[in-house]
Amino acid sequence: MSFDEGDTEESIDEKVQRALECPCVAELKNGPCGGAFVDAFSCFLRSTEEEKGSDCVKPFIALQDCIKANPEAFSKEILEEEENDDEAENSNLKVRAPAWSRESKSKA
């Protein structure tokens, strides 16, 4: 699905609604974290920031917190991905945070 800003025939709200109707997200949308998923997903789709979704940190944190609080509602694969993230943290690999998440250093 394309969210091309030059396409004026369909509003962004209509595109978001159509994306949320996709069967591929039905399980997430209808589960215990459905509200948090819809908020995060909708925010990302509506994002106009240069780094897409960088203005959606709070909804994604809320979704992650909900997933952690309801592990029984999610497939083993999703939970294993999180465990692998913990393993990566303890490895020698370093992941650099996106520019928008780093504090700007004030000039003294």
All heavy atoms as an XYZ file, in Angstrom:
832
protein
N       0.847     -1.171      0.000
C       0.000      0.000      0.000
C       0.890      1.232      0.000
O       1.819      1.343      0.771
C      -0.884     -0.016      1.238
C      -1.625      1.265      1.436
S      -2.762      1.175      2.806
C      -4.107      0.431      1.972
N       0.591      2.138     -0.858
C       1.384      3.347     -0.982
C       0.702      4.497     -0.260
O      -0.502      4.664     -0.340
C       1.559      3.695     -2.455
O       2.140      4.957     -2.586
N       1.495      5.274      0.438
C       0.983      6.474      1.099
C       1.635      7.686      0.454
O       2.151      8.567      1.112
C       1.262      6.422      2.607
C       0.266      5.561      3.310
C       0.427      4.205      3.350
C      -0.845      6.112      3.902
C      -0.496      3.401      3.979
C      -1.779      5.328      4.540
C      -1.605      3.960      4.574
N       1.621      7.715     -0.871
C       2.202      8.796     -1.650
C       1.474     10.097     -1.335
O       0.266     10.201     -1.487
C       2.101      8.476     -3.138
C       2.808      9.491     -4.010
O       3.188     10.570     -3.511
O       3.012      9.195     -5.198
N       2.240     11.090     -0.889
C       1.639     12.372     -0.520
C       1.054     13.110     -1.717
O       0.205     13.959     -1.562
C       2.675     13.248      0.183
C       3.053     12.694      1.538
C       4.137     13.506      2.217
O       4.310     14.693      1.871
O       4.802     12.962      3.085
N       1.475     12.767     -2.939
C       0.966     13.421     -4.129
C      -0.415     12.915     -4.528
O      -1.091     13.505     -5.346
N      -0.858     11.820     -3.954
C      -2.159     11.223     -4.266
C      -3.241     11.933     -3.458
O      -3.387     11.704     -2.277
C      -2.118      9.734     -3.939
C      -3.422      9.025     -4.251
O      -4.313      9.651     -4.871
O      -3.560      7.856     -3.879
N      -4.002     12.798     -4.109
C      -5.021     13.569     -3.399
C      -6.417     12.974     -3.534
O      -7.362     13.501     -2.972
C      -5.043     15.028     -3.909
O      -5.297     14.991     -5.317
C      -3.739     15.733     -3.606
N      -6.560     11.885     -4.304
C      -7.881     11.304     -4.503
C      -8.437     10.682     -3.225
O      -9.643     10.587     -3.062
C      -7.830     10.250     -5.607
C      -7.617     10.845     -6.980
C      -7.634      9.791     -8.057
O      -8.333      8.788     -7.902
O      -6.939      9.990     -9.059
N      -7.574     10.260     -2.347
C      -8.005      9.594     -1.123
C      -7.304     10.261      0.058
O      -6.102     10.455      0.042
C      -7.631      8.108     -1.195
C      -8.136      7.281     -0.061
C      -7.811      5.802     -0.251
O      -6.773      5.461     -0.832
O      -8.621      4.999      0.217
N      -8.060     10.604      1.079
C      -7.470     11.272      2.231
C      -6.604     10.289      3.020
O      -6.769      9.076      2.920
C      -8.562     11.842      3.136
O      -9.169     10.801      3.877
N      -5.716     10.822      3.825
C      -4.858      9.983      4.665
C      -5.705      9.168      5.633
O      -5.408      8.013      5.901
C      -3.770     10.807      5.389
C      -2.750      9.891      6.089
C      -4.383     11.748      6.392
C      -1.894      9.096      5.167
N      -6.798      9.739      6.143
C      -7.673      8.996      7.048
C      -8.296      7.793      6.354
O      -8.409      6.716      6.949
C      -8.772      9.904      7.610
C      -8.227     10.922      8.593
O      -7.183     10.654      9.220
O      -8.842     11.991      8.734
N      -8.675      7.960      5.092
C      -9.239      6.840      4.333
C      -8.182      5.767      4.094
O      -8.475      4.580      4.183
C      -9.809      7.329      3.001
C     -11.053      8.182      3.149
C     -11.465      8.869      1.864
O     -10.586      9.273      1.073
O     -12.682      9.008      1.666
N      -6.950      6.183      3.820
C      -5.863      5.225      3.609
C      -5.553      4.460      4.896
O      -5.333      3.252      4.870
C      -4.614      5.945      3.103
C      -4.751      6.460      1.701
C      -3.498      7.178      1.271
C      -3.624      7.730     -0.127
N      -2.404      8.388     -0.578
N      -5.539      5.169      6.019
C      -5.275      4.525      7.309
C      -6.382      3.516      7.605
O      -6.111      2.383      8.005
C      -5.154      5.577      8.443
C      -5.186      4.932      9.809
C      -3.885      6.405      8.260
N      -7.620      3.911      7.393
C      -8.749      3.013      7.640
C      -8.646      1.764      6.778
O      -8.860      0.646      7.243
C     -10.077      3.733      7.384
C     -11.283      2.908      7.773
C     -11.263      2.473      9.232
O     -10.897      3.230     10.123
N     -11.629      1.237      9.481
N      -8.287      1.938      5.505
C      -8.148      0.795      4.602
C      -7.018     -0.119      5.061
O      -7.153     -1.335      5.040
C      -7.907      1.297      3.179
C      -8.273      0.283      2.129
C      -8.412      0.880      0.743
N      -7.605      2.052      0.496
C      -6.532      2.068     -0.288
N      -6.138      0.991     -0.896
N      -5.853      3.182     -0.466
N      -5.920      0.465      5.508
C      -4.795     -0.334      6.000
C      -5.196     -1.131      7.235
O      -4.799     -2.290      7.394
C      -3.604      0.572      6.312
N      -6.000     -0.532      8.103
C      -6.438     -1.220      9.323
C      -7.449     -2.327      9.033
O      -7.665     -3.200      9.873
C      -7.025     -0.218     10.316
C      -6.001      0.686     10.991
C      -6.696      1.819     11.734
C      -5.107     -0.112     11.919
N      -8.051     -2.323      7.854
C      -8.991     -3.372      7.474
C      -8.286     -4.599      6.901
O      -8.916     -5.629      6.686
C      -9.998     -2.827      6.459
C     -10.951     -1.821      7.074
C     -11.805     -1.091      6.046
O     -11.700     -1.389      4.824
O     -12.577     -0.212      6.460
N      -6.986     -4.515      6.674
C      -6.224     -5.630      6.119
C      -6.259     -6.822      7.076
O      -6.003     -6.670      8.270
C      -4.784     -5.201      5.888
S      -3.742     -6.524      5.227
N      -6.556     -8.027      6.562
C      -6.572     -9.220      7.422
C      -5.216     -9.498      8.078
O      -5.155    -10.132      9.120
C      -6.948    -10.358      6.473
C      -7.495     -9.711      5.249
C      -6.951     -8.322      5.193
N      -4.150     -8.969      7.506
C      -2.817     -9.221      8.047
C      -2.602     -8.575      9.416
O      -1.698     -8.971     10.148
C      -1.739     -8.760      7.072
S      -1.798     -7.002      6.673
N      -3.418     -7.591      9.781
C      -3.286     -6.943     11.086
C      -4.479     -7.215     12.002
O      -4.543     -6.691     13.106
C      -3.054     -5.416     10.966
C      -1.763     -5.114     10.236
C      -4.228     -4.723     10.320
N      -5.404     -8.047     11.539
C      -6.628     -8.301     12.301
C      -6.343     -8.835     13.693
O      -6.957     -8.405     14.674
C      -7.536     -9.259     11.540
N      -5.397     -9.758     13.809
C      -5.089    -10.355     15.112
C      -4.558     -9.303     16.085
O      -4.940     -9.277     17.255
C      -4.072    -11.487     14.949
C      -3.874    -12.305     16.196
C      -2.963    -13.503     15.961
O      -2.950    -14.057     14.857
O      -2.247    -13.863     16.910
N      -3.696     -8.434     15.611
C      -3.157     -7.374     16.466
C      -4.227     -6.347     16.808
O      -4.313     -5.880     17.939
C      -1.983     -6.678     15.778
C      -0.710     -7.502     15.674
C       0.286     -6.811     14.751
C      -0.105     -7.723     17.044
N      -5.045     -6.011     15.837
C      -6.074     -4.990     16.026
C      -7.166     -5.448     16.990
O      -7.711     -4.647     17.745
C      -6.677     -4.641     14.665
C      -7.603     -3.460     14.683
C      -8.063     -3.113     13.299
C      -9.184     -4.057     12.912
N      -9.839     -3.714     11.668
N      -7.461     -6.730     16.979
C      -8.562     -7.241     17.781
C      -8.118     -7.862     19.102
O      -8.945     -8.275     19.892
C      -9.372     -8.266     16.972
C      -9.997     -7.620     15.751
O     -10.442     -6.485     15.796
N     -10.000     -8.334     14.650
N      -6.832     -7.927     19.362
C      -6.323     -8.526     20.591
C      -6.380     -7.569     21.763
O      -6.926     -6.456     21.667
N      -5.784     -7.973     22.886
C      -5.825     -7.145     24.089
C      -5.089     -5.809     23.934
O      -5.323     -4.885     24.693
C      -5.165     -8.015     25.160
C      -4.326     -8.979     24.407
C      -5.039     -9.215     23.106
N      -4.228     -5.717     22.956
C      -3.477     -4.476     22.728
C      -3.967     -3.768     21.471
O      -3.247     -2.958     20.887
C      -1.985     -4.785     22.624
S      -1.311     -5.499     24.124
N      -5.195     -4.065     21.077
C      -5.747     -3.506     19.848
C      -5.729     -1.995     19.803
O      -5.334     -1.402     18.804
N      -6.143     -1.358     20.873
C      -6.151      0.104     20.911
C      -4.756      0.684     20.763
O      -4.531      1.633     19.999
N      -3.797      0.095     21.482
C      -2.410      0.571     21.404
C      -1.837      0.326     20.011
O      -1.112      1.170     19.471
C      -1.558     -0.120     22.466
N      -2.188     -0.827     19.411
C      -1.707     -1.115     18.057
C      -2.268     -0.106     17.058
O      -1.532      0.449     16.242
C      -2.078     -2.539     17.621
C      -1.809     -2.768     16.162
C      -0.515     -2.935     15.705
C      -2.844     -2.755     15.243
C      -0.256     -3.101     14.348
C      -2.599     -2.917     13.891
C      -1.298     -3.092     13.436
N      -3.572      0.135     17.119
C      -4.209      1.068     16.187
C      -3.600      2.460     16.342
O      -3.304      3.130     15.341
C      -5.745      1.088     16.385
C      -6.388      2.245     15.632
C      -6.357     -0.237     15.947
N      -3.361      2.892     17.578
C      -2.757      4.211     17.808
C      -1.363      4.305     17.190
O      -1.049      5.271     16.494
C      -2.668      4.517     19.307
C      -4.019      4.765     19.945
O      -5.017      4.957     19.214
O      -4.085      4.754     21.198
N      -0.529      3.292     17.448
C       0.849      3.312     16.947
C       0.883      3.194     15.420
O       1.605      3.933     14.743
C       1.659      2.193     17.595
N       0.115      2.256     14.881
C       0.087      2.022     13.440
C      -0.449      3.253     12.711
O       0.138      3.714     11.728
C      -0.771      0.793     13.150
C      -0.748      0.309     11.732
C       0.430     -0.084     11.124
C      -1.930      0.213     11.008
C       0.444     -0.556      9.815
C      -1.930     -0.252      9.700
C      -0.750     -0.636      9.101
N      -1.526      3.824     13.209
C      -2.117      5.010     12.598
C      -1.150      6.193     12.650
O      -1.010      6.938     11.678
C      -3.424      5.385     13.296
O      -4.366      4.353     13.166
N      -0.498      6.365     13.788
C       0.470      7.449     13.927
C       1.577      7.300     12.898
O       1.951      8.262     12.225
C       1.048      7.462     15.350
S       2.221      8.811     15.637
N       2.096      6.074     12.755
C       3.173      5.842     11.793
C       2.708      6.157     10.373
O       3.421      6.813      9.614
C       3.673      4.397     11.877
C       4.781      4.115     10.915
C       6.071      4.494     11.202
C       4.514      3.494      9.702
C       7.106      4.254     10.295
C       5.534      3.250      8.794
C       6.828      3.630      9.091
N       1.520      5.701     10.012
C       1.019      5.936      8.661
C       0.780      7.421      8.394
O       0.967      7.889      7.271
C      -0.270      5.146      8.421
C      -0.129      3.626      8.437
C      -1.489      2.981      8.270
C       0.844      3.147      7.377
N       0.394      8.165      9.422
C       0.124      9.602      9.266
C       1.394     10.453      9.384
O       1.376     11.636      9.047
C      -0.871     10.069     10.327
C      -2.275      9.608     10.080
C      -3.226     10.190     11.133
N      -4.597      9.863     10.816
C      -5.267      8.872     11.375
N      -4.702      8.119     12.295
N      -6.507      8.625     11.022
N       2.461      9.872      9.870
C       3.691     10.628     10.130
C       4.188     11.340      8.870
O       4.249     10.756      7.791
C       4.776      9.689     10.648
O       5.991     10.397     10.826
N       4.548     12.586      9.043
C       5.113     13.361      7.945
C       6.546     13.795      8.260
O       7.127     14.603      7.546
C       4.253     14.616      7.661
O       4.159     15.389      8.858
C       2.866     14.241      7.168
N       7.085     13.271      9.353
C       8.460     13.611      9.721
C       9.439     13.070      8.680
O       9.155     12.089      7.994
C       8.802     13.018     11.090
C       8.027     13.631     12.226
C       8.319     15.103     12.419
O       9.509     15.488     12.439
O       7.360     15.876     12.538
N      10.591     13.706      8.584
C      11.602     13.267      7.631
C      12.001     11.817      7.912
O      12.136     11.020      6.998
C      12.830     14.179      7.710
C      13.849     13.870      6.634
C      14.967     14.884      6.594
O      14.701     16.087      6.801
O      16.107     14.456      6.359
N      12.192     11.479      9.191
C      12.437     10.097      9.578
C      11.077      9.535      9.991
O      10.609      9.742     11.109
C      13.445     10.010     10.724
C      13.912      8.600     10.952
C      15.136      8.547     11.862
O      15.817      9.564     12.040
O      15.382      7.459     12.378
N      10.413      8.888      9.044
C       9.019      8.431      9.209
C       8.818      7.740     10.550
O       9.554      6.853     10.928
C       8.654      7.470      8.083
C       7.228      7.003      8.124
C       6.470      7.560      6.984
C       5.075      6.984      6.930
N       4.106      8.016      6.776
N       7.815      8.185     11.283
C       7.461      7.578     12.560
C       8.212      8.133     13.753
O       7.927      7.765     14.886
N       9.139      9.030     13.529
C       9.920      9.555     14.654
C       9.061     10.365     15.624
O       9.455     10.587     16.763
C      11.099     10.392     14.159
O      10.653     11.521     13.448
N       7.882     10.758     15.188
C       6.962     11.478     16.058
C       5.977     10.531     16.753
O       5.029     10.969     17.386
C       6.211     12.550     15.272
C       5.556     12.014     14.008
O       5.967     10.947     13.509
O       4.628     12.661     13.493
N       6.231      9.226     16.661
C       5.308      8.211     17.197
C       5.925      7.368     18.310
O       5.484      6.245     18.564
C       4.848      7.295     16.067
S       4.015      8.165     14.729
N       6.932      7.874     18.965
C       7.634      7.092     19.982
C       6.690      6.690     21.120
O       6.657      5.517     21.512
C       8.859      7.870     20.522
C       9.496      7.138     21.686
C       9.873      8.089     19.411
N       5.915      7.621     21.634
C       5.039      7.311     22.777
C       4.018      6.223     22.455
O       3.846      5.291     23.241
C       4.364      8.575     23.310
C       5.337      9.477     24.044
C       4.658     10.702     24.592
C       5.701     11.578     25.289
N       5.115     12.778     25.856
N       3.321      6.276     21.300
C       2.387      5.191     21.006
C       3.077      3.827     20.851
O       2.522      2.800     21.240
C       1.719      5.615     19.693
C       1.942      7.073     19.579
C       3.202      7.371     20.329
N       4.286      3.807     20.310
C       4.982      2.538     20.156
C       5.475      2.001     21.494
O       5.477      0.786     21.721
C       6.124      2.644     19.135
C       5.642      2.444     17.730
C       5.379      3.520     16.910
C       5.407      1.174     17.228
C       4.910      3.346     15.614
C       4.941      0.969     15.945
C       4.689      2.064     15.135
N       5.858      2.873     22.391
C       6.244      2.430     23.731
C       5.029      1.851     24.451
O       5.118      0.809     25.102
C       6.889      3.578     24.534
C       8.272      3.889     23.957
C       6.987      3.225     26.019
C       8.930      5.125     24.545
N       3.870      2.505     24.300
C       2.641      1.991     24.914
C       2.295      0.616     24.347
O       1.897     -0.294     25.092
C       1.490      2.969     24.683
N       2.465      0.421     23.045
C       2.207     -0.878     22.426
C       3.176     -1.926     22.963
O       2.771     -3.031     23.330
C       2.315     -0.775     20.906
C       2.179     -2.089     20.133
C       0.839     -2.765     20.420
C       2.360     -1.838     18.645
N       4.440     -1.587     23.048
C       5.439     -2.526     23.569
C       5.121     -2.895     25.021
O       5.205     -4.065     25.397
C       6.834     -1.915     23.467
C       7.923     -2.868     23.915
C       9.304     -2.252     23.792
O       9.460     -1.030     23.803
N      10.313     -3.088     23.687
N       4.739     -1.928     25.832
C       4.382     -2.200     27.226
C       3.181     -3.139     27.305
O       3.143     -4.045     28.141
C       4.094     -0.900     27.974
C       5.342     -0.061     28.214
O       6.468     -0.590     28.061
O       5.189      1.135     28.544
N       2.208     -2.938     26.430
C       1.027     -3.790     26.414
C       1.399     -5.222     26.019
O       0.927     -6.186     26.622
C      -0.018     -3.226     25.455
S      -1.558     -4.171     25.472
N       2.256     -5.361     25.025
C       2.689     -6.694     24.594
C       3.406     -7.400     25.734
O       3.166     -8.585     25.987
C       3.578     -6.600     23.339
C       2.728     -6.158     22.140
C       4.263     -7.930     23.051
C       3.524     -5.806     20.898
N       4.268     -6.682     26.442
C       4.980     -7.277     27.579
C       4.014     -7.687     28.687
O       4.225     -8.685     29.360
C       6.009     -6.292     28.137
C       7.227     -6.142     27.264
C       8.188     -5.136     27.861
C       9.405     -4.941     26.993
N      10.324     -3.942     27.548
N       2.940     -6.932     28.872
C       1.962     -7.220     29.926
C       1.008     -8.350     29.539
O       0.350     -8.920     30.412
C       1.165     -5.963     30.256
N       0.932     -8.693     28.257
C       0.006     -9.714     27.773
C       0.707    -10.746     26.896
O       0.275    -11.021     25.769
C      -1.124     -9.052     26.958
C      -1.947     -8.122     27.792
O      -2.787     -8.562     28.563
N      -1.700     -6.826     27.656
N       1.776    -11.376     27.372
C       2.538    -12.279     26.505
C       1.735    -13.475     25.997
O       1.999    -13.976     24.907
C       3.705    -12.727     27.389
C       3.208    -12.545     28.782
C       2.296    -11.350     28.726
N       0.740    -13.900     26.762
C      -0.060    -15.053     26.360
C      -0.882    -14.780     25.104
O      -1.326    -15.707     24.425
C      -0.988    -15.497     27.497
C      -2.135    -14.559     27.798
C      -1.778    -13.246     28.503
O      -0.662    -13.109     29.048
O      -2.627    -12.347     28.498
N      -1.071    -13.533     24.754
C      -1.892    -13.167     23.603
C      -1.103    -13.091     22.301
O      -1.682    -12.875     21.246
C      -2.572    -11.829     23.857
N       0.215    -13.294     22.380
C       1.040    -13.129     21.196
C       1.770    -14.412     20.855
O       2.084    -15.218     21.722
C       2.025    -11.966     21.385
C       1.292    -10.678     21.545
C       0.942    -10.204     22.799
C       0.886     -9.963     20.428
C       0.221     -9.038     22.944
C       0.161     -8.798     20.568
C      -0.167     -8.330     21.833
N       2.043    -14.564     19.575
C       2.692    -15.780     19.103
C       4.101    -15.892     19.659
O       4.739    -14.907     20.023
C       2.733    -15.806     17.579
O       3.638    -14.825     17.097
N       4.564    -17.105     19.697
C       5.905    -17.388     20.203
C       6.966    -16.627     19.390
O       7.949    -16.161     19.942
C       6.147    -18.893     20.133
C       7.441    -19.346     20.714
C       7.569    -20.857     20.646
C       8.920    -21.289     21.187
N       9.111    -22.726     21.092
N       6.742    -16.487     18.083
C       7.716    -15.809     17.222
C       7.922    -14.354     17.637
O       9.030    -13.862     17.673
C       7.284    -15.863     15.749
C       7.338    -17.238     15.139
C       6.118    -18.095     15.466
O       5.048    -17.535     15.774
O       6.246    -19.323     15.438
N       6.832    -13.660     17.974
C       6.941    -12.255     18.389
C       7.738    -12.149     19.682
O       8.613    -11.306     19.825
C       5.546    -11.614     18.558
C       4.886    -11.469     17.190
C       5.635    -10.265     19.249
C       3.457    -10.989     17.245
N       7.438    -13.028     20.628
C       8.134    -12.990     21.910
C       9.591    -13.392     21.760
O      10.459    -12.857     22.440
C       7.412    -13.866     22.929
C       5.975    -13.422     23.233
C       5.294    -14.438     24.132
C       5.927    -12.042     23.833
N       9.898    -14.331     20.845
C      11.280    -14.733     20.609
C      12.086    -13.601     20.009
O      13.263    -13.440     20.308
C      11.330    -15.959     19.694
C      10.962    -17.240     20.395
C      10.946    -18.443     19.468
O      11.140    -18.272     18.245
O      10.747    -19.553     19.973
N      11.461    -12.772     19.176
C      12.158    -11.619     18.609
C      12.634    -10.698     19.722
O      13.733    -10.176     19.681
C      11.249    -10.847     17.653
C      11.061    -11.511     16.320
C      10.139    -10.724     15.407
O       9.928     -9.522     15.651
O       9.624    -11.329     14.461
N      11.798    -10.511     20.739
C      12.172     -9.653     21.856
C      13.333    -10.269     22.631
O      14.256     -9.586     23.050
C      10.980     -9.416     22.770
C      11.254     -8.340     23.788
C       9.997     -7.908     24.497
O       9.056     -7.471     23.841
O      10.004     -8.016     25.732
N      13.308    -11.602     22.828
C      14.410    -12.271     23.510
C      15.695    -12.104     22.724
O      16.754    -11.884     23.296
C      14.093    -13.762     23.687
C      13.026    -14.040     24.726
C      12.635    -15.509     24.766
O      13.337    -16.344     24.159
O      11.623    -15.813     25.417
N      15.610    -12.192     21.394
C      16.790    -12.007     20.558
C      17.319    -10.589     20.679
O      18.520    -10.363     20.609
C      16.473    -12.339     19.095
C      16.239    -13.822     18.892
O      16.658    -14.649     19.697
N      15.550    -14.160     17.813
N      16.426     -9.612     20.871
C      16.863     -8.233     21.090
C      17.691     -8.145     22.374
O      18.701     -7.457     22.430
C      15.665     -7.283     21.186
C      14.968     -7.060     19.851
O      15.555     -7.422     18.808
O      13.846     -6.534     19.864
N      17.264     -8.868     23.428
C      18.011     -8.883     24.686
C      19.380     -9.508     24.480
O      20.379     -9.035     25.011
C      17.247     -9.655     25.775
C      15.984     -8.930     26.224
O      15.892     -7.702     25.993
O      15.104     -9.590     26.801
N      19.447    -10.586     23.684
C      20.718    -11.229     23.394
C      21.635    -10.279     22.635
O      22.832    -10.218     22.902
C      20.499    -12.507     22.570
C      19.847    -13.625     23.356
C      19.472    -14.814     22.471
O      19.975    -14.900     21.332
O      18.675    -15.639     22.931
N      21.094     -9.532     21.696
C      21.890     -8.585     20.920
C      22.464     -7.497     21.819
O      23.587     -7.042     21.605
C      21.052     -7.965     19.807
N      21.704     -7.092     22.837
C      22.182     -6.081     23.771
C      23.448     -6.537     24.482
O      24.322     -5.743     24.788
C      21.106     -5.797     24.829
C      20.409     -4.500     24.633
C      19.421     -4.219     25.738
O      19.806     -4.249     26.931
O      18.263     -3.962     25.404
N      23.541     -7.839     24.765
C      24.675     -8.381     25.491
C      25.828     -8.771     24.577
O      26.867     -9.205     25.056
C      24.235     -9.588     26.319
C      23.235     -9.194     27.385
O      23.315     -8.102     27.938
N      22.287    -10.063     27.661
N      25.670     -8.626     23.278
C      26.740     -8.985     22.351
C      27.657     -7.786     22.144
O      27.463     -6.719     22.701
C      26.154     -9.434     21.017
O      25.688     -8.312     20.301
N      28.648     -7.976     21.296
C      29.579     -6.895     20.981
C      29.028     -5.960     19.911
O      29.642     -4.964     19.586
C      30.917     -7.474     20.503
C      31.655     -8.130     21.644
O      31.471     -7.781     22.802
N      32.483     -9.118     21.324
N      27.884     -6.306     19.354
C      27.280     -5.463     18.321
C      26.682     -4.220     18.957
O      26.078     -4.279     20.006
C      26.188     -6.233     17.584
C      26.626     -7.504     16.876
C      25.404     -8.221     16.307
C      27.614     -7.188     15.772
N      26.836     -3.124     18.289
C      26.279     -1.863     18.782
C      25.292     -1.321     17.761
O      25.567     -1.292     16.579
C      27.383     -0.819     19.016
C      28.425     -1.261     20.012
C      27.839     -1.395     21.391
C      28.888     -1.879     22.373
N      28.390     -2.507     23.527
N      24.154     -0.903     18.235
C      23.141     -0.304     17.386
C      23.083      1.169     17.732
O      22.948      1.538     18.894
C      21.760     -0.959     17.620
C      20.694     -0.271     16.792
C      21.824     -2.442     17.305
N      23.180      1.992     16.729
C      23.151      3.431     16.950
C      21.705      3.918     16.903
O      20.965      3.622     15.978
C      23.966      4.133     15.872
C      24.103      5.591     16.116
C      25.032      6.210     15.128
N      25.041      7.630     15.391
C      25.704      8.493     14.684
N      26.423      8.093     13.674
N      25.653      9.766     14.974
N      21.317      4.660     17.908
C      19.960      5.196     17.981
C      19.743      6.202     16.860
O      20.677      6.873     16.430
C      19.746      5.874     19.330
N      18.509      6.307     16.359
C      18.241      7.295     15.314
C      18.532      8.705     15.809
O      18.443      8.992     17.004
C      16.754      7.126     15.011
C      16.224      6.131     15.972
C      17.344      5.569     16.760
N      18.858      9.577     14.880
C      19.250     10.945     15.218
C      18.197     11.658     16.060
O      18.526     12.386     16.991
C      19.526     11.734     13.939
N      16.911     11.439     15.771
C      15.859     12.149     16.485
C      15.764     11.753     17.942
O      15.221     12.481     18.749
C      14.509     11.967     15.805
C      14.113     10.546     15.621
C      14.284      9.789     14.493
C      13.493      9.682     16.573
N      13.818      8.523     14.689
C      13.320      8.422     15.958
C      13.063      9.837     17.885
C      12.734      7.342     16.603
C      12.475      8.749     18.538
C      12.323      7.530     17.891
N      16.325     10.583     18.300
C      16.197     10.116     19.694
C      17.348     10.570     20.577
O      17.286     10.442     21.781
C      16.097      8.594     19.720
O      17.335      8.010     19.374
N      18.404     11.078     19.949
C      19.551     11.540     20.730
C      19.335     12.984     21.139
O      18.818     13.787     20.363
C      20.841     11.394     19.921
C      21.163      9.950     19.607
C      22.531      9.806     18.975
N      22.690     10.514     17.723
C      22.483      9.989     16.526
N      22.079      8.756     16.417
N      22.672     10.694     15.436
N      19.732     13.310     22.359
C      19.569     14.674     22.838
C      20.544     15.580     22.082
O      21.687     15.220     21.850
C      19.883     14.753     24.337
C      18.823     14.137     25.198
C      19.116     14.363     26.669
O      19.641     15.421     27.019
O      18.819     13.443     27.432
N      20.062     16.750     21.722
C      20.966     17.700     21.092
C      21.833     18.326     22.175
O      21.365     18.599     23.281
C      20.194     18.774     20.325
O      19.384     19.487     21.233
N      23.068     18.512     21.830
C      24.002     19.092     22.813
C      23.951     20.606     22.698
O      24.104     21.175     21.638
C      25.416     18.573     22.535
C      25.490     17.080     22.742
C      26.881     16.569     22.508
C      26.849     15.065     22.731
N      28.032     14.405     22.436
N      23.672     21.237     23.823
C      23.584     22.697     23.809
C      24.987     23.293     23.725
O      25.937     22.765     24.286
C      22.867     23.194     25.053
O      23.569     22.792     26.199
N      25.070     24.394     23.015
C      26.347     25.084     22.857
C      26.504     26.072     23.996
O      25.657     26.916     24.228
C      26.393     25.816     21.514
C      26.342     24.835     20.361
C      26.344     25.570     19.056
C      26.236     24.578     17.910
N      26.142     25.221     16.634
N      27.594     25.930     24.731
C      27.815     26.792     25.904
C      28.564     28.029     25.544
O      29.269     28.162     24.657
C      28.541     26.023     26.985
